[in-house]
Amino acid sequence: MATVKITNKFEQESCSNKVKYSLIHKKIPLEISPELMRSIEYLLWYVPDISSIQSRDNEMVSNYLYDDFTFENIAEFMNLNDEDVLFTDEISKGLENFYKYEICPHKQKIIMTKSSSETKTSATLRHIRNAIAHGSFTIVGDLLVGFDYRNTFGEDDDECTAIFKIDPKNLLKALENLDSQLTSEALVKRALETCDYTVKNWQNKKDKKHSFDLFAEKGENKFAIEIKKYKSDVYSEGDYITQKQVEELVDKFKGIFKNINMLLVINTSLLSDDSKDYLLNHSVIIMDPKNIKKLLAGRDILGEIIRDRKY
């Protein structure tokens, strides 16, 4: 997947075969396929950071440091392009009317107002949830089409705060993927680049034993980077990566060029104290999501670690 940069280059689509529709459900209840119904139920109750007792916190959704990365990751899963997304202070009546009565059924769009206290993802999920909860939505083909209004009624003088026409199944797949993104190559790369590291894929593909996820350098410091991906539900509390796996990792690092530092990115809760000591005793730098967050905030924690080692 190519990275989708969202820069608010929104465009209204031109479409010769628009489909007329109404937000009013003429047949009650609305006929919805089981798969689509499941998606709507999740968006109503279970997605992160919405006003539902069933909703769980997810830092990838709510933390500003992850904001662009998280939303761009979601856009990739949903096959949204830059011209399909708009975050704005207000939605004009003309833009609202452009989508309110007929739409192009082949093009997804997300148009959202966002408060200063929200990330792009949390604003999107809030608006979608509100539209579903207030019944201001319908189904057109495979698309979930909805509007959020300031006073929920959608009258002519009511302020429209969001418009969306999306395939919700791909949105849910993206949200399910977020936990694993805390230690993803893409996020690690972005975090290091924020602190002016040059980051590339590891080039030596012929030597499988010494093949790593990424290579990074800044000044005279070079790093072979191994990333242990995880999902929060894979391990329960007290479950650790085995000592054998740790030893295999250290063995993998052996034999790389002496001027290259060894860097392991991992959720440290998956390492026992003995494993941490073993890695550190073999000069492996350990970084977890907290360190990634510091890099995203512009603090070169990796450079600090190298400096402290020298002294």
N, C-alpha and C positions, 0 to 999 in steps of 0.2 A: 504493500500500500504506500502510495506517495503521501507525504505530509500535506494536510490541508491547512493553509494559513487563512485565518479569518480576519479580513481587514476592512469589513463593511463596504465592499464593492457590490452591494446588493443591486440586482436587476429584476424588474418585473418581467416575467416571461411572456413572449409572444406565442400564441397558440391558436391554430386554426380549427381545432376540434374540441373546444371547451365543453364541459359537461355542466348543465344546470342542476342545481341542488337546493335544498332548504335545510336549515338547522332544525326545523320543526319535524319531529318524528311522526309522520302521518300514520305509520303502522306501529302499534305499540304492543309488546316491546320491539325495539329495533332488531332486525334480523342481523345477527353477527356470527361469523364462523367461530367455532370453539377456540382456535388459535388466536384470533383477534380479540375475542372476549377475555382470554387469559392475559393478553398484553394490557388491555384496558384496566383489568382488576389490579394488576401490578402497578400501573401508573397511578391508580387511585389511592392505593393503600401502602404499597411496599417499597417504592423507590426511595433512595436516600434523601434526607433533608427536606421533607415536606411535612405539613402539619397533619400528621397521622400518628396515632399511638403505635402503629405497626412499623413506622419508618425508623431506620437506623441511621446513625451518623456515619458519614464517610468523608474523611479529610480530603480525598481527591476531588470531592464535589464542593466542599465548603471553604477550603483554604485558598486564599488569593494566590499563594505561591504556585499552586498547581493549575490556576485558572485557564490560561491559554492552552497548556498541554492537554488538560482533561477535555476541554471542549473540542479541540482539534482532533483528539483521539475519537471522540463520539462522532464527529462529522465524517471521519473516515469510515467508520462502521456503517453509518447511515447513507453513505454515498452522496453526501452534501458537498457542494462546491462553494467557493467564496461568494459567488453571486446569489446563492440560495439562502444566505443568512444575513439578518439585519438586527442589530441591537441599537435602540434609539431612545431618546427621551420621551417622544410621543409619536403616536401613529395617526397620520392624517385621515380625515374622513374619506378622501379620495382613494387612499391605499386600502382602507377597510372595505369600501364598496367594490374595489377591483376584485377582491377575493370572496365577497360575502354571498354572491348569488350564483356564480359559475366559476369553475376552475379548470385548469389543465390537469388531467388525471395522471399525467406521466412525469410530473415535476414536483419534487418536494420543496417546501419553503418553511423557514422559521423566522418570524418577525416578532421581536419581543422588546418591551420596555424593561429596564433593569434599574433597581435602586443602587445607590453607592455602596450599600452594605451587602450586596449579593455578588456571587460569581456568575458567569454566563450560564454555567450548568445548573446551579441552584435556581436561578431565575427561570430558566426553561422548564425545569421540572415543576416548579410552583405554578406557572401559568397553565401548563398542560393539565396538572391535577385539578386546578380550579375550574377549568372549562369542563372537564369530565364531571366533577362533583356538582356543578350547577346545570348540567344538561346542555351546555352550549356547544355541542359537538354532533357530528354525524359520520357516517361511513360512505365514502365514494370510491368504489372499486376496492383496492387494497389500502387506500389511504384513510387515516384518521384525520378529520378536518375539524378544527375547533377555533373558538374565539373566547378570549377572556375579557371581561368588562369590569370597570371600576366598581359599579354597583350591582353587577351580576345579571342585570335584566336585559341588556342589549337593546334598549330603546334608542330611538334616533338621536336623542341628546346625551346618551350615555357614552362615556369615554372608553374606547377600545384600547386595551393594554397589551394584547397579544393576538397573533394570528398564526396558525400552524396547519400544515398539511404534510403528514409524515407517515412513513411505514413504521409503526411502533415496535415491531418485532426486532428490527435492527437496533433501535434505541435501547431496548432491554439487553440485547447481547453486548452492547457497548458498556452498559452499566455493570453487567456481571463480570466484565473483563477488568474493571478498574482496580480491584485489589492487587492483581498481578502486576499492574503498571507501576506500583511503588518501587519495584526493582526491575524495571524493563530497560532494555538497551536504549530505547528512544528517550526516556526520562533521564537516565544517567548521562547520555550524550548532551542533552539540553542543559542539564545542571552544570556540567563541566564547561561547556561553551559559554555559559553565563559568566564564568570566572576566567574567560580568555584562554582556555585550553583548546588546542587543536585535537579533534577527536576523529578517528577513522576506524573502519573495520580492520580487524587483524589481517595482515596480508599473507602470512606464511601458511597457506592452506595445505601445502604438501606434507608438512610435519604435523600429523594429527595429534600427537602427544602434546605438542606445544602450540596448540591452536586455541586462541582465546576469543572472547566476545568483542573486545574493543582494544584499541591502542590510543593512548593520549599523551600529549607532551605540552610542556609550557616551559620556556627557557631551557635550562639544562636538565630538567626533570622529565623522565619518560616512564610510562606505566603500561604494563600488561594487565588488562582488566578482565576478571572472570565474574559473571553475574549469576547468582543463584536465584532464580525466579521462584516465587511462592504465591500461594493464595492463602488468605487468612483462615480458610476453613479446612486446609489440608492437614495442618498440624493442630492438635489440641494442646492445652497447656501442659508442659512437662515433656512433650515429645521433641526430641532433638535429632539433628543430623548425626549419624553414627560416627564414631571415631575413625572407622575404616574409611568412610567417605572423606573425612577431613584429611587423613593421611594421603589418600589418593590425590586430593587437590594439591597438597604441598608437593607431592612427587611430580605433578604436572608442571608446577612452577619451576622445578629444578631444571637447570640446563639452559634457561633463557639467558640472554646477554646480561653480563654483570651490571651494566649501567642502567638496566630497566628495573623499576620498582614493581613489586607484586601487589596487586590491589584486588581484594575480594569485596564485592557488594552483596550484602545479604541482610535479611532481617535477623538481628543478633539474638532474638528470642529463640531462634532455631539452633543456637550454639550453646553447648554446656560450658561452664567455666573452664573445664580442662581443655576443651577444644579451642576456646579463645586463647588460652595460654600457649597451646601447641602452635597455633598459627602465628602468634606474636613472636614466639621463640624462633620461628623460622622466617622472620622478617616479612610476614604477610600483613599488609595494611588492611584493616577491616573497616568498612563503611556501611552504615545502615540508613534507613529512610530519614532519620534525623539529620544525618550528615548531608544527604541529598537536599534536604530542605534548606540547610545553611548555604549550600552552593547556589541554589535557586535564588536565595536572598542576596547573593553577591558576596558572601563571605567565603574566601578561599580556604576552607578547612583542610583540604588536602595539602595545600602548600604549608599550612601551619604544622601539620603532622610531620612533613619532611623536614621542616626547619627545626622542630623540637628534637627529632632524631639526631640531627647533626650535632646538637649541643648536649 
